[in-house]
């Protein structure tokens, strides 16, 4: 007889071997993406990862600025890495493609997504967001973040969290077009910091730039008396 008020726990489901086998094969997909990414990108250092909206249209102000930044970084000797898609990503790749260094796209397979842009010397394709994120960080000497939506905010939050928790080395995080970012960062300070969700030092992890020249100057200044990182991702980063 059951004890009074006894909680009935559900019975664990029987393991479905076919389902387990299907899920296990995904592990090999992930491994394959890591291996290809490491092999293709290990010789592209130093590199800069650049993010921004897929919705920027050719000829608009954000597109032109992104293209100029890509060209400036490429001519300064940095391989330029984007998500490989349209909009800002295309503009950055286009500028880098016509510069002196490599233009790289880390493309993601998404339903109903526009095709990858054509300005890529190295084009990688990922099924999994988290393996792609590791590739963005692993060899990056800096992060440059242009105006964008949820995907861009996701990448910004990712690098801020990794630097904050010392899962990566401190690298330049450059937010382009200060007026676009200022309201968000005011919320960081007025709410996150005020509610003790972040530390005072956490609101100084980024810098602003409004021109391609300022972007390159910030990176050069940061590494003036330092060696460029061999790998930004440190060994104990195991939960992307």
Buried (B, 14 or more C-beta within 10 A) or exposed (E): EEEEEEEEEEEEEEEEEEEEEEEEEEEEEBEEBBEBBBEBBEEBBBBBBBBBBBEBEEEEEBBBBBBBBBBBBBBBEBBBBBBBBBBBBBBBBBBBBBBEBBBBBBBBEEEEEEEBBEBBBBBBBBBBEEBBBBBBBBBBBBBBBBBBEEBBEEBBEBBBEBBBEEBBBEBBBBBBBEEBBEEEBEEBEEEBBEEEEBEEEBBEBBBBBEEBEBBBBBBEEBBEEEEBBEBBBEEEBEEB
